[in-house]
Amino acid sequence: MGCHIDGFIAVVAHTHVLQQGLVTGRAADVIAAANTAAEVALRLVRPGKN
């Protein structure tokens, strides 16, 4: 979900996996990598920078 207000963008996303048992193997690796990439991108964002 995202919105644009007065030139500012706000976006939020959540991943939900619905299944029996734990997520393992390659699927778990992909979910973890996506989460890490999002965290890194979030930490790089600074006011006034492009």
PyMOL commands that set and color helices and strands:
alter all, ss='L'
color gray80, all
select helices_A, chain A and resi 25-44
alter helices_A, ss='H'
color red, helices_A
select strands_A, chain A and resi 2-5+8-11
alter strands_A, ss='S'
color yellow, strands_A
deselect
rebuild
show_as cartoon
